């Protein structure tokens, strides 16, 4: 009983301290079992194991320190959360950008980019499992953070990092980064930041590099700091039915996905996901791993199978059992007219 009270108290403390970024109770064993037994179509195809490539990274990660490790263990239910030395999880400066990339890809072709930013007060190491999984499918994944992660600056930093590594003759990514195939992505506050970055006119982005083209946007349980009406690229907004920090029926549905009109847009609510799902170290506990990988392959590479989850009259996302699909449920999978016309 005492342990249960302590656990709940710590969760409440995390809610108060982290506000928008990470703030829901840990998944129970029942929830974990439900995730394992109700794996949907995209999960079966794209998240039952790693992709075809080995992964290398510039990230220097270790065990989270003392109180931070204890809080993360209790709050998200993971025994081994990973952190960098960036503040507040270490003593380095809070601004950081790390890269994950596929190792040993044959040929000399260029690799598409996932420009990712996490939640407020999160650490780049919190997303190590998800970033590695995406990279194993052939993506250069930048993960950037400034401790707040609520504006588009970190996505710009991620793009600058990818551009620098592409130009550096000593880098393993020299002349391998495809800045013409970029997907902006984020979780929580970083999800809203991705929508902000996707609202920047293309001619302004090309001032960073004339090759720069954004092919899609991915917002996972995004914070409230963005509107869908300004987004200029195809966008997938994902929500969690058990997320009490970013309730699925609030801004993700109403003012973000619901206002996307001029570009293709999709919305889906994972039935068992809470706000911590994307940061869990066991990929099987992340209900979003499969569909996010499908979307990245669809928008980043034009993969034919991945496109079947989003295009056509019988698109597979609409019947994926990971997500709410009942036609009378307002949180059901849906897409706008522009997406339906693809």
Secondary structure as UniProt FT lines:
FT   HELIX           2..18
FT   TURN            19..20
FT   HELIX           29..37
FT   HELIX           41..46
FT   STRAND          54..57
FT   STRAND          62..63
FT   HELIX           66..76
FT   STRAND          82..83
FT   TURN            87..89
FT   STRAND          96..103
FT   STRAND          111..117
FT   TURN            120..121
FT   HELIX           124..127
FT   HELIX           128..136
FT   TURN            137..138
FT   STRAND          140..145
FT   HELIX           153..167
FT   TURN            169..170
FT   TURN            172..176
FT   STRAND          177..187
FT   HELIX           189..197
FT   TURN            198..199
FT   HELIX           202..205
FT   TURN            206..208
FT   TURN            210..211
FT   STRAND          214..220
FT   HELIX           228..230
FT   STRAND          235..240
FT   TURN            241..242
FT   TURN            248..250
FT   HELIX           252..256
FT   HELIX           257..259
FT   STRAND          265..270
FT   TURN            271..272
FT   TURN            275..276
FT   HELIX           277..279
FT   HELIX           283..285
FT   TURN            287..288
FT   HELIX           289..301
FT   HELIX           304..307
FT   TURN            308..310
FT   TURN            313..314
FT   HELIX           316..319
FT   TURN            321..322
FT   TURN            327..328
FT   TURN            330..331
FT   STRAND          334..335
FT   HELIX           337..340
//
